[in-house]
Amino acid sequence: MDEIRANGKMLKACLSGGAFRRYKEQTGHDFLLQGEADTVDTMTLAWAAAFSGAKAEGTEMPPDLETFCDRLSLAELNGLGSWLRSQLSAQAAPGDSGDSKKKEETDSP
């Protein structure tokens, strides 16, 4: 689990299925099906990831989305953008999907 800096403190953050569900519930669209993330997308997904992280760790939940966004500094927002890009590129890295293992298993007699 990662940590992100938001609202003046470090928060546990997890890009889990629950985080993507919360994002879709807030925005009405699937984050992984859109082309690029704008500032609002970044803040919303960071909030959802912080919510999932707090839930998994049993720690204090972040405030509601609007309060979370109101309390973000520009430096924190830039950090969230960098964190999100690194998380998504790690998820999309070749070999992480398990496709090569599936192929090996299929090719085996």
ZISULDA-V995144 format. One record per pair of residues at least 4 apart in sequence whose ideal C-beta (glycine too) atoms are under 8 Angstrom apart, sorted by the first residue. I is the first residue (numbers start at 1). J is the second residue. Records with the same first field share a line. If there is no record, write none. Layout:
I->J + J
//
This chain:
1->12 + 13 + 14 + 53 + 56 + 57
2->12 + 13 + 14 + 49 + 53 + 83 + 87
3->10 + 11 + 12 + 13
4->10 + 11 + 13 + 46 + 49 + 50 + 79 + 80 + 83
5->9 + 10 + 11 + 76 + 79
6->11 + 46 + 50 + 62 + 68 + 71 + 72 + 76 + 80
7->11 + 62 + 63 + 68 + 71 + 72 + 76
8->71 + 73
11->50 + 53 + 54 + 62
12->50 + 53 + 54 + 56 + 57 + 59
13->46 + 49 + 50 + 52 + 53 + 83
14->19 + 49 + 52 + 53 + 56
15->19 + 20 + 45 + 49 + 52 + 87 + 91
16->20 + 49 + 52 + 56
17->21
18->22 + 48 + 51 + 52 + 55
19->23 + 45 + 48 + 49 + 51 + 52
20->24 + 30 + 31 + 32 + 45 + 48
21->25
22->26 + 47 + 48 + 51 + 52
23->27 + 31 + 44 + 45 + 48
24->28 + 29 + 30 + 31
26->44 + 48 + 65
27->31 + 41 + 44
29->33 + 34
30->34
31->37 + 41 + 45
34->41
37->41 + 42 + 45 + 84
38->42
39->43 + 77 + 81
40->44
41->45
42->46 + 77 + 80 + 81 + 84
43->47 + 65 + 68 + 69 + 72 + 77 + 80
44->48 + 65
45->49 + 84
46->50 + 68 + 80 + 83 + 84
47->51 + 62 + 65 + 68 + 69
48->52
49->53
50->54 + 62 + 68
51->55 + 61 + 62
52->56
53->57 + 59
54->58 + 59 + 60 + 61 + 62
55->61
62->68
63->67 + 68 + 71
64->68
65->69
66->70
67->71
68->72
72->76 + 77 + 80
73->77
74->78
75->79
76->80
77->81
78->82
79->83
80->84
81->85
82->86
83->87
84->88
85->89
86->90
87->91
88->92
89->93
90->96
91->96
92->96
95->99 + 100
98->102
99->103
100->104
101->105
102->106
103->107
104->108
//
